Amino acid sequence: MRESINRPPTPSAVEDRDKEPSLVEIINIKFVESGEKEKLTELLRERLVECGWMDEMKAFCRDYVRKKGRNNVRVDDLIHVIVPKGRASVPDSVKAELLQRIRSFMATTLQ
């Protein structure tokens, strides 16, 4: 298996042939093949812009960089700080809408 710090190990072709895909993998494949994953990603992006989340995260990043000094911040540092804040600050209404769309897709696809 090939692996990296940033991603899980990639199974070799021999391991892929012998293994049946899990339900999660099947659902992910259906999401991608149907184009629903791309639609949901775009919907999420639109909703986050509409509610001001994107502007809030940009401002947070700018403030963090100003506070630490432009030459003292690495991308990894910024990601480490912003990801927990970003995830926690996504509005519940956006989460609920996406969850409903995912449930609808699964209900129609897995019948």
Secondary structure, 3 states (H helix, E strand, C coil): CECCCCCCCECCHHHHHHCCCCHHHHHHHHHHHHCHHHHHHHHHHHHHHHCCHHHHHHHHHHHHHHHHCHHHCCHHHHHHHHHHHHHHCCCHHHHHHHHHHHHHHHHHHCC
